[in-house]
Amino acid sequence: MLNVRVDRSSLIQGKTLKPVLLGGYRRRVVSIGGIACVGGKVNSGEAEHMVSAAKAILRKRIHAAERAAVAAAAAAGVGEKAELQGLAASVELPPIEVRVDADSRTFSSGGGLTLWAVTETGARIGGSALLDLPRPTTNAKRHRAGGSEGCIGAGLGKAVGEAAAEDLLKQLSHGGAVDEHCTDQLVVFMALAEGRSELLTGPLSMHTQTALHFASELANCKIKIVDLDGTGLATGLNMITCDGIGHTTSRRSPN
């Protein structure tokens, strides 16, 4: 059981959130970081396999993802043409540093890989994948993935690394300032902030579209979505603007 107590600090009493201002092109990726974790009966070597597989794909295809992002920005009219041409011509392989965290003491077994790319503007784009362990059988001494009794998930780390790298490359290719999972998390802050928020994002997931709908209905804020490249909200680059309600908090007097 976890008990959490949140104290609304006097620092935020009577103040409003600042608007989210992420309406510009993210520019080049300058570094890629991540963490590969395994726990329980998953061999620590699987985390290393995740890292090796992810690095191989990223080194091979990061250039294509960066150029795809520049092309998407150009098609959507985001950024100056000369600047975008310069970015497309100067794509470099960013450093990739992924940390391994293995803990055999965890109650359950599992693992996964989380990756993030940092750009020149400070934007952080994420991608991830989880270790999909085979279901244990009652009679089998060995698991179908090749692992022996007492060590599960053997040979599965490579697929996790590849899936996480593919996810990151997909998020980078659309050229948005945030990834699709971060987009729907920012909606509530845009709705509550004071002033106009701007968010350049890629294809809108159903999570994001649902969050935008309910934010508009519940907070009565003005939200506008512009399909920048004319390919549809679920396909290309989009600009979300939101005139927030400027919500403030006040300390309640004791009864």
C-alpha positions in Angstrom: 0.0 0.0 0.0 1.2 3.5 -0.9 0.0 6.5 1.0 0.5 9.9 -0.6 -0.2 13.3 1.0 -0.1 16.4 -1.2 0.3 19.8 0.4 -0.8 22.6 -1.8 2.0 24.9 -1.3 1.4 28.6 -0.7 3.6 29.2 -3.7 0.8 28.3 -6.1 -2.1 29.8 -4.1 -3.9 32.4 -6.3 -1.6 31.9 -9.2 -2.3 30.5 -12.7 -0.4 28.1 -14.9 1.6 29.6 -17.8 0.5 28.6 -21.3 2.1 25.7 -23.1 4.2 27.2 -25.9 5.4 24.4 -28.1 4.2 25.6 -31.5 7.6 25.7 -33.3 9.6 23.0 -35.1 11.7 20.9 -32.7 14.9 21.1 -34.8 17.6 18.5 -34.8 18.1 15.6 -32.4 21.3 16.2 -30.4 21.2 13.1 -28.1 19.3 10.0 -27.4 19.0 8.5 -23.9 17.2 5.6 -22.4 16.9 2.9 -19.7 16.5 -0.8 -20.2 15.2 -2.6 -17.2 14.5 -6.2 -16.3 13.4 -7.7 -13.0 12.6 -10.9 -11.2 13.6 -14.1 -13.1 14.4 -12.3 -16.3 18.1 -12.7 -17.0 20.0 -9.4 -16.9 21.5 -10.2 -20.3 18.1 -9.5 -21.9 18.5 -5.8 -21.0 21.8 -5.7 -22.8 20.2 -7.3 -25.9 17.5 -4.6 -25.8 20.2 -1.9 -25.9 22.2 -3.5 -28.6 19.2 -4.1 -30.9 17.9 -0.5 -30.3 21.2 1.1 -31.0 21.7 -0.9 -34.2 18.3 0.3 -35.6 18.7 3.9 -34.5 22.2 4.3 -35.9 20.9 2.9 -39.2 17.7 4.9 -39.6 17.9 8.1 -37.5 19.1 10.0 -40.6 16.0 8.9 -42.5 13.7 9.9 -39.6 15.3 13.3 -39.3 14.9 14.0 -43.0 11.3 12.8 -42.9 10.6 15.3 -40.1 12.1 18.1 -42.0 10.0 17.2 -45.1 6.9 17.1 -43.0 7.6 20.5 -41.5 8.3 21.9 -44.9 5.0 20.5 -46.3 3.1 21.9 -43.3 4.7 25.3 -43.7 6.4 25.1 -40.3 9.7 27.1 -40.1 11.7 29.0 -42.7 12.4 27.1 -45.9 16.2 28.0 -45.9 16.5 26.9 -42.3 14.7 23.5 -43.0 17.0 22.9 -46.0 20.0 23.5 -43.8 18.7 21.1 -41.2 18.1 18.4 -43.8 21.7 18.8 -45.1 23.4 18.7 -41.7 21.9 15.6 -40.1 24.5 14.0 -37.8 24.4 10.8 -35.7 23.6 11.9 -32.2 25.3 10.1 -29.2 23.2 7.3 -27.8 23.5 6.4 -24.1 21.1 3.8 -22.6 21.4 2.7 -19.0 20.7 -0.8 -17.8 18.8 -1.5 -14.6 18.5 -5.2 -13.5 17.0 -6.3 -10.2 16.4 -9.9 -9.5 14.7 -9.1 -6.1 11.5 -7.8 -7.6 8.3 -9.7 -6.7 7.2 -10.2 -10.4 9.2 -10.7 -13.5 9.2 -8.4 -16.5 11.1 -5.7 -18.3 11.1 -3.0 -21.0 13.0 -0.3 -22.7 12.3 3.4 -22.7 14.0 5.8 -25.1 14.0 9.5 -25.5 15.5 12.0 -28.0 16.5 15.5 -27.0 16.5 18.2 -29.7 18.2 21.5 -30.1 15.1 23.3 -28.7 15.0 21.1 -25.6 12.1 19.0 -26.8 12.0 15.4 -25.6 10.4 12.8 -27.8 9.8 9.3 -26.4 9.4 5.7 -27.5 9.1 2.5 -25.6 8.3 -1.2 -25.6 7.6 -3.9 -22.9 8.9 -7.4 -22.5 6.1 -9.8 -23.5 6.8 -12.9 -21.5 5.4 -16.2 -22.5 2.7 -17.7 -20.3 4.2 -20.4 -18.0 3.0 -23.9 -18.4 2.4 -26.2 -15.4 4.1 -29.3 -16.9 6.9 -27.8 -19.1 10.4 -27.7 -17.5 11.6 -25.3 -20.2 9.8 -22.2 -21.6 9.0 -22.0 -25.3 11.2 -19.0 -25.7 14.2 -21.1 -24.9 14.7 -20.2 -21.2 15.4 -22.8 -18.6 13.4 -23.2 -15.4 14.2 -20.3 -13.1 15.2 -18.0 -15.9 12.4 -16.7 -18.2 12.2 -14.5 -21.2 15.5 -15.7 -22.7 15.9 -14.4 -26.3 13.2 -11.8 -26.1 15.3 -8.8 -25.4 16.2 -8.2 -29.0 12.6 -7.9 -30.1 11.9 -5.3 -27.3 14.9 -3.2 -28.4 13.8 -3.2 -32.0 10.2 -2.3 -31.1 11.3 0.6 -28.8 13.6 2.0 -31.5 10.8 1.7 -34.1 8.4 3.5 -31.8 10.9 6.4 -31.3 11.7 6.7 -35.0 7.9 6.9 -35.7 7.5 9.7 -33.2 10.5 11.6 -34.6 9.5 11.2 -38.2 6.3 13.3 -38.0 8.3 16.4 -36.8 6.0 17.4 -33.8 7.4 19.1 -30.7 6.1 16.2 -28.5 5.3 12.5 -29.0 1.7 11.3 -29.3 1.6 10.0 -25.7 2.8 13.4 -24.2 0.3 15.3 -26.3 -2.8 14.0 -24.5 -1.2 14.6 -21.2 -0.7 18.3 -21.9 -4.3 19.0 -22.8 -5.5 19.5 -19.2 -2.7 22.0 -18.5 -3.5 23.9 -21.7 -7.1 24.1 -20.7 -6.4 25.3 -17.1 -3.6 27.8 -18.1 -4.0 31.5 -18.5 -3.6 32.7 -22.1 -3.2 30.9 -25.4 -1.3 27.7 -25.6 0.2 26.4 -28.9 1.2 22.8 -29.5 2.7 21.4 -32.7 2.1 17.7 -32.7 1.9 14.7 -35.1 -1.0 12.4 -35.7 -3.7 12.8 -33.1 -4.5 9.6 -31.2 -8.0 8.8 -30.0 -6.7 9.5 -26.5 -5.8 13.0 -27.6 -9.0 13.7 -29.5 -11.0 12.5 -26.5 -9.0 14.6 -24.1 -9.5 17.7 -26.3 -13.3 17.0 -26.5 -13.8 16.7 -22.7 -11.5 19.6 -21.9 -13.6 21.8 -24.2 -16.8 20.5 -22.6 -15.8 20.5 -19.0 -13.6 23.6 -18.8 -15.4 25.5 -21.5 -12.1 26.6 -23.0 -11.7 27.4 -26.7 -9.7 24.8 -28.6 -8.8 24.9 -32.2 -7.1 22.1 -34.3 -5.5 22.9 -37.6 -4.5 20.1 -40.0 -1.3 21.8 -41.3 -0.6 19.5 -44.2 -4.1 18.5 -45.3 -3.6 14.8 -44.7 -6.0 14.4 -41.8 -5.8 14.7 -38.0 -4.8 11.1 -37.6 -2.0 11.2 -40.2 0.2 14.4 -40.4 1.2 17.5 -38.5 -1.3 19.3 -36.5 -1.4 22.6 -34.5 -3.5 22.7 -31.4 -4.3 26.1 -29.9 -6.2 26.5 -26.6 -7.4 29.6 -24.9 -7.2 28.5 -21.3 -9.5 29.5 -18.5 -6.8 30.8 -16.1 -7.8 28.5 -13.3 -6.5 29.5 -9.8 -6.5 27.7 -6.5 -7.4 29.3 -3.2 -6.9 27.9 0.3 -10.1 26.9 2.0 -10.8 28.3 5.4 -11.1 25.7 8.2 -14.7 24.8 9.2 
